[in-house]
Amino acid sequence: MYGKPATWINVAASGRGTGADATLAVVLGHIGATVMSTSGFRVPVPHQALDAGGRISDHETRTGLAEAFRRITAELLQTEARTR
């Protein structure tokens, strides 16, 4: 992953998961990945947002994830445009 852009979406409930964000940033930094500014984007996924098959059925959660992916994609496209 050296030199590659990297990011993550944190699905932990509010007030939780900050340690995971920090650890991921450190690990990605040690392997030389380029940590994107969208890293640690938070979209909490409560248990009740999942249907019986484990798919996200909650509209608010799906909307939040769609926004996270939109921002990540936009950042990747901007980065690519700058390197051309």
GROMACS elastic network, one bead per residue, 0.5 to 0.9 nm:
[ bonds ]
;  ai    aj funct       b0    kb
    1     4     6  0.52503   500
    1     5     6  0.79598   500
    1     6     6  0.81462   500
    1    28     6  0.82717   500
    1    31     6  0.68048   500
    1    32     6  0.68608   500
    1    33     6  0.54725   500
    1    34     6  0.85900   500
    2     5     6  0.86679   500
    2    28     6  0.87936   500
    2    31     6  0.59749   500
    2    34     6  0.76925   500
    3    31     6  0.87116   500
    3    32     6  0.57598   500
    3    34     6  0.56442   500
    4    32     6  0.78899   500
    4    33     6  0.51120   500
    4    34     6  0.56101   500
    4    35     6  0.83806   500
    5    33     6  0.59663   500
    5    35     6  0.59151   500
    5    36     6  0.61322   500
    5    76     6  0.77219   500
    5    79     6  0.89105   500
    6    28     6  0.74952   500
    6    33     6  0.62300   500
    6    34     6  0.59260   500
    6    35     6  0.50976   500
    6    36     6  0.58389   500
    6    39     6  0.76042   500
    7    24     6  0.89341   500
    7    25     6  0.87243   500
    7    28     6  0.89721   500
    7    34     6  0.86084   500
    7    35     6  0.60728   500
    7    36     6  0.55519   500
    7    37     6  0.78383   500
    7    38     6  0.64182   500
    7    40     6  0.70731   500
    7    41     6  0.84658   500
    7    72     6  0.78530   500
    8    21     6  0.83065   500
    8    24     6  0.83913   500
    8    36     6  0.88510   500
    8    38     6  0.76627   500
    8    39     6  0.50961   500
    8    40     6  0.54630   500
    8    41     6  0.67637   500
    9    38     6  0.83448   500
    9    39     6  0.66653   500
    9    40     6  0.52461   500
    9    42     6  0.58897   500
    9    43     6  0.69348   500
    9    65     6  0.83632   500
    9    68     6  0.74171   500
    9    69     6  0.89051   500
   10    13     6  0.87328   500
   10    17     6  0.70495   500
   10    18     6  0.86373   500
   10    20     6  0.82268   500
   10    21     6  0.74126   500
   10    39     6  0.84746   500
   10    40     6  0.54292   500
   10    41     6  0.58717   500
   10    43     6  0.61982   500
   10    44     6  0.71397   500
   11    14     6  0.88817   500
   11    17     6  0.80966   500
   11    41     6  0.84760   500
   11    42     6  0.59979   500
   11    45     6  0.53865   500
   11    46     6  0.84339   500
   12    15     6  0.80661   500
   12    16     6  0.57863   500
   12    17     6  0.55143   500
   12    18     6  0.87413   500
   12    42     6  0.75703   500
   12    43     6  0.74379   500
   12    44     6  0.51370   500
   12    45     6  0.67083   500
   12    46     6  0.81734   500
   13    16     6  0.55805   500
   13    17     6  0.74950   500
   13    42     6  0.87099   500
   13    43     6  0.81882   500
   13    45     6  0.69579   500
   13    46     6  0.70388   500
   14    17     6  0.80574   500
   14    42     6  0.83688   500
   14    43     6  0.89181   500
   14    44     6  0.67491   500
   15    18     6  0.73832   500
   16    19     6  0.78680   500
   16    20     6  0.87870   500
   17    20     6  0.51358   500
   17    21     6  0.65386   500
   17    22     6  0.89002   500
   18    21     6  0.50765   500
   18    22     6  0.63661   500
   18    23     6  0.86654   500
   18    40     6  0.84795   500
   19    22     6  0.51659   500
   19    23     6  0.61076   500
   19    24     6  0.85545   500
   20    23     6  0.50988   500
   20    24     6  0.60250   500
   20    25     6  0.85206   500
   20    40     6  0.88409   500
   21    24     6  0.52812   500
   21    25     6  0.62296   500
   21    26     6  0.87415   500
   21    39     6  0.79261   500
   21    40     6  0.57316   500
   22    25     6  0.51986   500
   22    26     6  0.63286   500
   22    27     6  0.87569   500
   22    40     6  0.87827   500
   23    26     6  0.51335   500
   23    27     6  0.61634   500
   23    28     6  0.85426   500
   24    27     6  0.51169   500
   24    28     6  0.59673   500
   24    29     6  0.83327   500
   24    40     6  0.88921   500
   25    28     6  0.52508   500
   25    29     6  0.60136   500
   25    30     6  0.86233   500
   25    35     6  0.68990   500
   25    39     6  0.81692   500
   25    40     6  0.88381   500
   26    29     6  0.50498   500
   26    30     6  0.61820   500
   26    31     6  0.88117   500
   27    30     6  0.51034   500
   27    31     6  0.64353   500
   27    32     6  0.87270   500
   27    33     6  0.88217   500
   28    31     6  0.53045   500
   28    32     6  0.63000   500
   28    33     6  0.52505   500
   28    34     6  0.74766   500
   28    35     6  0.67935   500
   29    32     6  0.51054   500
   29    33     6  0.57529   500
   29    34     6  0.71738   500
   29    35     6  0.70986   500
   30    33     6  0.76703   500
   32    35     6  0.88050   500
   35    38     6  0.83880   500
   35    39     6  0.68293   500
   36    39     6  0.55389   500
   36    72     6  0.82392   500
   36    75     6  0.77344   500
   36    76     6  0.84524   500
   37    40     6  0.84064   500
   37    41     6  0.89549   500
   37    72     6  0.87122   500
   37    75     6  0.80376   500
   38    41     6  0.57689   500
   38    68     6  0.80173   500
   38    71     6  0.70495   500
   38    72     6  0.60540   500
   38    75     6  0.76181   500
   39    42     6  0.88714   500
   39    72     6  0.84816   500
   41    68     6  0.65573   500
   42    64     6  0.84365   500
   42    65     6  0.87827   500
   42    68     6  0.80858   500
   43    61     6  0.68078   500
   43    64     6  0.58291   500
   43    65     6  0.63253   500
   43    68     6  0.78212   500
   44    61     6  0.72560   500
   44    64     6  0.85863   500
   45    48     6  0.82258   500
   45    49     6  0.63140   500
   45    50     6  0.80959   500
   45    56     6  0.81260   500
   45    58     6  0.88825   500
   45    61     6  0.63390   500
   46    49     6  0.54112   500
   46    50     6  0.76232   500
   46    61     6  0.85425   500
   47    50     6  0.58375   500
   47    51     6  0.88601   500
   48    51     6  0.75103   500
   48    56     6  0.89166   500
   48    57     6  0.87820   500
   48    58     6  0.79627   500
   49    54     6  0.89864   500
   49    55     6  0.82087   500
   49    56     6  0.55699   500
   49    57     6  0.57072   500
   49    59     6  0.83840   500
   49    60     6  0.88095   500
   49    61     6  0.70878   500
   50    53     6  0.75777   500
   50    54     6  0.52520   500
   50    55     6  0.52465   500
   50    57     6  0.55848   500
   50    58     6  0.70232   500
   51    54     6  0.53090   500
   51    55     6  0.54610   500
   51    56     6  0.62914   500
   51    57     6  0.58285   500
   51    58     6  0.85042   500
   52    55     6  0.74609   500
   53    56     6  0.88699   500
   54    57     6  0.87642   500
   56    59     6  0.82375   500
   56    61     6  0.72769   500
   56    62     6  0.67148   500
   57    61     6  0.79539   500
   57    62     6  0.73046   500
   58    61     6  0.54476   500
   58    62     6  0.62365   500
   58    63     6  0.86471   500
   59    62     6  0.51192   500
   59    63     6  0.60329   500
   59    64     6  0.85770   500
   60    63     6  0.50912   500
   60    64     6  0.61859   500
   60    65     6  0.87193   500
   61    64     6  0.50442   500
   61    65     6  0.62440   500
   61    66     6  0.85875   500
   62    65     6  0.51624   500
   62    66     6  0.61260   500
   62    67     6  0.86363   500
   63    66     6  0.50654   500
   63    67     6  0.62346   500
   63    68     6  0.86712   500
   64    67     6  0.51335   500
   64    68     6  0.62441   500
   64    69     6  0.87576   500
   65    69     6  0.62230   500
   65    70     6  0.85131   500
   66    69     6  0.51950   500
   66    70     6  0.61130   500
   66    71     6  0.87136   500
   67    71     6  0.61928   500
   67    72     6  0.85648   500
   68    71     6  0.52557   500
   68    72     6  0.61762   500
   68    73     6  0.85564   500
   69    72     6  0.50480   500
   69    73     6  0.59691   500
   69    74     6  0.84487   500
   70    73     6  0.51808   500
   70    74     6  0.61088   500
   70    75     6  0.86461   500
   71    74     6  0.50419   500
   71    75     6  0.61537   500
   71    76     6  0.86039   500
   72    75     6  0.51561   500
   72    76     6  0.62187   500
   72    77     6  0.86749   500
   73    76     6  0.50781   500
   73    77     6  0.61745   500
   73    78     6  0.86179   500
   74    77     6  0.51316   500
   74    78     6  0.61706   500
   74    79     6  0.85868   500
   75    78     6  0.50990   500
   75    79     6  0.61141   500
   75    80     6  0.85540   500
   76    79     6  0.50923   500
   76    80     6  0.61154   500
   76    81     6  0.85906   500
   77    80     6  0.50487   500
   77    81     6  0.61061   500
   77    82     6  0.86775   500
   78    81     6  0.50891   500
   78    82     6  0.62736   500
   78    83     6  0.87960   500
   79    82     6  0.52249   500
   79    83     6  0.64407   500
   80    83     6  0.52778   500
   80    84     6  0.65543   500
   81    84     6  0.54708   500
